[in-house]
Amino acid sequence: MEKRIINILTIIIISFALIMTNIPKLEAATGTMNVRTSKSSVVVGATFNVSVTISGNQPIGSWQYTIQYDSSKLKLVSGDVSVAETIKDDSTKSKTYNYTFKAIARGTSSISLAAYSLADFGENYMTVTSSGAKVTVITQAELEASYSKNNNLSSLSVKDYALSPEFNKDTLEYSVKVPSDVEKITLEGAVEDKKASITGLGEFDVSEGENKFEVTVTAENGSQKTYVVKVTVEDVNPIETVIDGITYTVVKRGSTLTAPSTFEATTQIINGIEVPAFKSSITNFVLVGLKSKEGTPKLYIYDEKDNSFTLYREIKTEGILIFPGKAKVVPDNYKKVKITINDEEVEAYEYSGTNNKGILKKLNAATSGNGFYLIYGTNIETGEEDFYQFDTKLNTLSRYNRELIDTLTKENKNYLLIIIVLSVETLVMILILLVSFVKKGKKKRRSKKDFANFDDFPEKNKEVKKEEPKEKSKENKPETKKEEK
């Protein structure tokens, strides 16, 4: 009996234990409200983003909070300061709100939450932990002062060749000599500060003579340092020419030259040596490369007749491409000036006349001070030589209609002559009218209206004088008769 009771108790205890182990554990409802910023440091006047993320270990049904910050340092650009929301979706475990702030004054501001709460769908408050963030506002000057000023190279070399002198980060100019058969060199280097950037490294074509290369290092604060490497390729038989007192060497390797549009690669014999060249079937220009001691190759027009070289330049605008030249005849009322187009100084002509007026002046458009000039040149695409009108404001070229301007000039002169003749005729008529008015004025001054008493009128006096002798004669006659008797 006792054993039976013990067995029953044992079964009850085991069953209770099994039941207790199968009851799910109830976790406490907890949540978080965290503030995060896109930047920890901003410049006065700049904007940045802030996010508030709400989450719970169980579905959340409602929440509220108020965002706090130093309004003397920051300004809220977008987003609600206070938030209170209730949702019906019983699967939501997180929610994020986004804000935009603007930094308005130097200093540090905390961004945090106040009056916050979080509840589940049973409207039971959850245990909430909250975290904020800090933003430091600095001035532009402080930001720039914090940038690295290091613009040094830690190494520099020409692959397979030695620099002279040996590399030193404070030495800015180097030279290298290579054999005559070298066509390419490779510049290698590295910056001392990883925040700095570098340009000018890589593989480059070289030609006979001096070839100049620049390696520029830009520090984080924008300051730059340029290292110069001059690579001299031996030239056993250089072709030299002197232009404006400067000695140039003819380039013998076409890889360092680029053909302009409408030009095709060819060769040219100079001083008995074949050199690379470019020729245009439109203008018949033959271009060869010349290089000064500075090592910058440029294209020149080669004239085989007199063995001369003229610097080739292009003025390229929308629709027209010309080679500027010198005009043999300058248009009337224009003066010669120098202007810069696409970093090239060219000869131009500025309108300076004072004779043309009215319609002609408007149609001409090249009036002084309006940014219009005439340029004489050869159209690279058609081969035509003519004047072109250049607009400095729009950087455009258009064909100059000389025939129209000449026609208008002649018409303008004819109109001017007609105006002069009409003016003279008008002046003569005015003089005739003035003389006539003067004569009439004199007669009017002797009219009857100018005398207050009719007896004072001269014609009356004349009549009286004519009658008086008759009366006197009548009176005297009888007396004379009486005396005779």
ABEGO torsion letter per residue (X at the ends): XAAAAAAAAAAAAAAAAAAAAABBBBBBBBBBBBBBBABABBBBGBBBBBBBBBBBABBBABBBBBBBBBAAABBBABEBABBBBBBABAABABBBBBBBBBBABBEBBBBBBBGBBBBBAAGBBBBBBBBBBBBBBBBAAAAAAABBABABBABBBBBGBBBOBBBBAABABBBBBBBAABABBBBBBBBABAABBBBGBEBBBBBBEBBBBBBBBBBAAGBBBBBBBBBBBBBABBBBBBBGGBBBBBBABAAABBBBBGBBBBBBBBGGBBBBBBBBAAAGBBBBBBBBAAGBBBBBBBBAAAGBBBBBBBBBBBGBBBBBBBBABBBBGBBBBBBBBGGBBBBBBBBABAABBEAAAAAAGABBGAGBBBBBBBBAAAGBBBBBBBBAAAGBBBBBBAAAAAAAAAAAAAAAAAAAAAAAAAAAAAAAAAAAAAAAAAAAAABAAABABAAABAAAAAAAAAAAAAAAAAAAAAAAAAAAX
